[in-house]
Amino acid sequence: MEIIENKTFDQERALYGSREIILRNCSFDGPADGESALKESEEVLADGCFCNLRYPFWHISRLIITDTEMTGLCRAAIWYSRYIKINNSKLYGIKALRECSNITITGCDIRSPEFGWSVTNITMKDTDVSGEYFMMRSGNLRFSNVTLNGKYSFQYVYNGEFDGCNFDTKDAFWHGKNIVIRDSVIKGEYFAWYSDGLTLINCKISGTQPFCYCRNLKLVNCELTGADLSFEKSEADADIITHVDSIKNPASGTIRVPSVGEIIMDDENAHGEIVTDR
C-alpha cells in the first residue's frame, strides 16, 4: 500500500478514487476549502489524521480510521460507504455517518447531531455520544458500554441488542422493532412509545409516561422511577421490582409490581392485568 505521511490537502477531491493507501498524520484543511477529498476510494487507512473539511469519506469500500479528529466543520464525513472500522477517534461534525453498512466503532467520542441515519450492521462499544436523532431508521445494531446524551434517539430502529449502556435521552426507541436491552440505565421522558418486540432485562428506567402504545413488550427484573401514566394502551408482560407511580389502561398482558400509587382503568378496551404484592 502507498504511504502518504505528514501532508496537507485542501483541494476539491484531492485524493479522488485512491486505492490501497495509508494516510498517516495528514490534514484535510486549508484556504482552498475543497470537499470530498477521498470520494470513490477503496482500501483506505487514515491514522492520526485531522479532517476540517466537508464530506471526506463518501462512497468508500474498506475504510479504517484510527486516532483521527473530524472537527465541527467536517460535516457529513462518512456517507454511502461500507466495511468501516473507526477506533479511538473524534467525530464532531453534524451527520457524521449515514447510509453506510458493516461498521465497527470502538473507543470513540461522538458529538454529532443526526448521526447514524439509515445505517445497517453496526457494532459500537466503549464510546461516548451526544447528539439529537441518533441512529434514526438503522438496523442490526450491537451496542455495548455506550453512553449517550441526546434527544429522539433510536427512532424506527430494528433488530438491536444493547448491553451495559447508559442512555439519557427523551423519546428514545419510538417505533423500534425487535430490540433487546440488558443491564442498562435509561433516563428520559416518553420512553419506547409505539415499539414492537422490545425486551428489557435488568434495566433501570426513569422518566414520565414510559411504555405507551407498545406491542409485545417484555420487562424482566426492571426498576422504574418517576413512571407515571405508564403502559397506556400497551401489550405488556412486565416484572417490575420497584414501586410505580401510576399505571394507565394497559391494553393486555400482565404487569407484576410491588406497589402502585394509582391504577387508572377508565377505558373499556383496557384488559391488562396488574398484580401487586399488597
C-alpha positions in Angstrom: 0.0 0.0 0.0 1.1 3.5 -0.8 2.0 5.5 2.4 1.3 9.2 2.5 2.7 11.0 5.5 2.6 14.5 7.0 0.8 16.1 4.0 -1.9 18.7 3.9 -4.7 18.6 1.4 -7.2 21.4 0.8 -8.2 20.9 -2.9 -11.5 19.6 -4.2 -11.4 15.8 -4.5 -7.7 15.9 -3.6 -7.4 12.1 -3.5 -10.4 11.1 -5.5 -10.5 7.4 -6.5 -7.5 6.4 -4.5 -6.7 2.7 -4.0 -4.8 1.0 -1.2 -3.4 4.0 0.6 -2.2 4.7 4.1 -2.7 8.3 5.3 -0.5 8.9 8.3 -0.6 12.3 10.2 -2.2 14.0 7.3 -4.5 17.1 7.4 -7.5 17.9 5.3 -7.6 21.7 5.8 -6.6 24.9 4.2 -7.7 28.0 2.2 -8.9 26.2 -0.9 -11.7 24.8 1.3 -12.1 21.8 -1.0 -14.6 19.0 -0.2 -14.9 15.2 -1.0 -11.2 14.5 -0.5 -11.4 10.7 -0.8 -14.6 10.2 -2.7 -14.9 6.8 -4.5 -11.8 5.4 -3.0 -11.1 1.8 -1.8 -8.9 0.3 1.0 -8.0 3.4 2.9 -6.3 3.6 6.3 -6.4 7.1 7.9 -4.2 7.1 11.0 -3.6 10.2 13.2 -5.3 12.5 10.7 -7.1 15.9 11.0 -10.2 16.5 9.0 -11.5 20.0 8.9 -13.3 20.0 5.5 -16.6 18.6 4.3 -17.5 15.1 3.1 -14.1 13.5 3.2 -15.2 9.8 3.1 -18.0 9.2 0.6 -18.5 6.1 -1.4 -15.6 4.2 0.1 -15.2 0.5 0.4 -13.0 -0.9 3.2 -12.1 2.1 5.4 -10.1 2.1 8.6 -9.9 5.3 10.7 -7.8 5.4 13.9 -6.7 8.2 16.2 -8.3 10.8 13.9 -10.2 14.0 14.6 -13.1 15.2 12.5 -13.9 18.7 13.6 -17.3 20.5 13.7 -16.5 21.8 10.2 -16.1 18.3 8.9 -19.9 17.8 8.2 -21.4 14.6 6.7 -18.0 12.9 7.0 -18.8 9.3 6.1 -21.7 8.6 3.8 -22.5 5.7 1.4 -19.6 3.7 2.5 -19.1 0.1 3.6 -16.8 -2.1 5.7 -15.7 0.6 8.1 -13.7 0.4 11.3 -13.3 3.6 13.4 -11.1 3.4 16.5 -10.1 6.0 19.2 -11.3 8.9 17.1 -13.3 12.1 17.5 -16.4 12.6 15.3 -17.6 16.2 15.9 -19.3 17.2 12.6 -23.1 17.1 12.1 -24.5 14.0 10.3 -21.1 12.2 10.6 -22.3 8.7 9.5 -25.2 8.0 7.1 -26.3 5.3 4.6 -23.4 3.0 5.5 -23.1 -0.7 6.2 -20.9 -3.1 8.2 -19.4 -0.6 10.6 -17.4 -1.1 13.9 -16.9 1.8 16.2 -14.7 1.4 19.3 -13.4 3.9 21.9 -14.7 7.0 20.1 -16.0 10.4 21.2 -19.0 11.4 19.0 -20.6 14.8 19.1 -22.8 14.8 16.1 -26.5 15.7 15.6 -28.3 13.3 13.2 -25.6 10.7 13.5 -26.1 7.2 12.0 -29.2 7.5 9.9 -30.2 4.6 7.7 -27.1 2.5 8.7 -27.1 -1.3 8.7 -24.9 -3.8 10.6 -23.2 -1.6 13.1 -21.3 -2.5 16.3 -20.4 0.2 18.8 -18.6 -0.2 22.0 -16.8 1.8 24.7 -18.0 5.0 23.1 -19.5 8.4 24.3 -22.1 10.1 22.2 -24.0 13.3 22.2 -26.5 14.5 19.6 -30.1 14.6 18.5 -31.9 12.0 16.4 -29.1 9.4 16.9 -29.3 6.3 14.7 -32.6 7.1 13.0 -34.0 4.2 10.9 -31.0 2.0 11.3 -30.9 -1.8 11.7 -28.9 -4.7 13.1 -27.3 -2.7 15.9 -25.0 -4.2 18.6 -24.0 -1.7 21.3 -22.1 -2.3 24.5 -20.8 0.2 27.1 -22.1 3.1 25.1 -23.0 6.4 26.9 -25.5 8.7 25.1 -26.8 12.1 25.9 -29.3 13.5 23.4 -33.0 13.6 22.3 -35.1 11.5 20.0 -32.7 8.6 19.8 -33.0 5.2 18.1 -36.3 6.1 16.4 -37.5 3.5 13.9 -34.5 1.2 14.6 -34.9 -2.5 14.2 -33.0 -5.7 15.3 -30.8 -4.3 18.1 -29.0 -5.6 21.1 -27.7 -3.2 23.8 -25.6 -4.3 26.8 -24.3 -2.3 29.7 -25.3 1.1 28.2 -26.3 4.4 29.8 -28.8 6.5 27.8 -30.0 9.9 28.8 -32.4 10.7 26.0 -36.1 11.6 25.7 -38.4 9.9 23.2 -36.0 7.0 22.7 -36.8 3.9 20.7 -40.0 5.2 19.3 -41.4 2.7 16.7 -38.4 0.4 17.5 -38.8 -3.3 16.4 -37.1 -6.4 17.8 -34.9 -4.7 20.4 -33.2 -6.3 23.5 -31.7 -4.1 26.2 -29.8 -5.7 29.1 -28.1 -4.3 32.2 -28.6 -0.7 31.2 -29.6 2.6 32.6 -32.2 4.6 30.7 -33.3 8.1 31.6 -35.8 10.1 29.6 -39.4 11.0 29.0 -41.9 9.0 26.9 -39.6 6.0 26.5 -40.3 3.4 23.8 -43.7 4.6 22.6 -45.1 2.6 19.6 -42.4 0.0 19.9 -42.9 -3.6 18.8 -40.9 -6.5 20.3 -38.9 -4.6 22.9 -37.4 -6.6 25.8 -35.6 -5.1 28.8 -33.7 -7.3 31.2 -32.2 -6.0 34.5 -32.6 -2.4 33.5 -33.2 0.9 35.4 -35.6 3.2 33.6 -36.6 6.7 34.8 -38.9 9.4 33.4 -42.6 10.2 32.9 -45.0 8.1 30.8 -42.9 5.2 29.7 -44.1 2.3 27.5 -47.2 3.6 25.9 -48.8 2.1 22.7 -46.3 -0.8 22.8 -46.8 -4.2 21.3 -45.1 -7.4 22.5 -43.4 -5.5 25.4 -41.4 -7.5 28.0 -39.7 -6.3 31.1 -37.6 -8.7 33.3 -36.4 -7.7 36.7 -36.5 -4.0 35.9 -36.7 -0.8 38.0 -38.9 2.1 37.2 -38.5 5.6 38.7 -40.9 8.6 38.2 -43.0 6.4 36.0 -46.5 8.0 35.9 -49.3 7.1 33.4 -47.2 4.2 32.3 -48.2 1.3 30.0 -51.1 3.1 28.4 -52.7 1.1 25.6 -49.7 -1.4 25.6 -49.4 -5.2 25.4 -47.1 -5.9 28.2 -45.6 -8.8 30.2 -43.7 -7.0 32.9 -41.8 -8.0 36.1 -41.0 -4.7 37.9 -39.2 -4.7 41.2 -39.9 -1.1 42.3 -42.9 1.0 43.2 -44.6 2.5 40.1 -46.3 6.0 40.4 -49.2 5.1 38.1 -50.3 2.7 35.5 -53.0 3.7 33.0 -55.2 1.5 30.8 -52.8 -1.3 29.7 -54.4 -3.0 26.7 -53.4 -6.6 27.5 -50.9 -8.8 29.3 -49.8 -8.8 32.9 -47.8 -6.2 34.9 -46.3 -7.5 38.2 -45.2 -4.8 40.5 -44.6 -4.5 44.3 -46.9 -1.5 44.6 -48.6 1.2 42.5 -49.5 4.7 43.5 -52.6 4.8 41.2 -54.2 2.4 38.8 -56.3 4.1 36.2 -58.7 1.8 34.3 -61.2 4.1 32.6 -61.0 2.7 29.0 -63.4 -0.2 28.2 -60.7 -1.7 25.9 -58.1 -1.9 28.7 -57.8 -5.6 29.6 -54.4 -5.7 31.1 -53.9 -7.3 34.5 -52.0 -5.6 37.2 -50.7 -7.8 40.0 -49.3 -6.2 43.2 -47.8 -7.6 46.4 -50.4 -5.9 48.5 
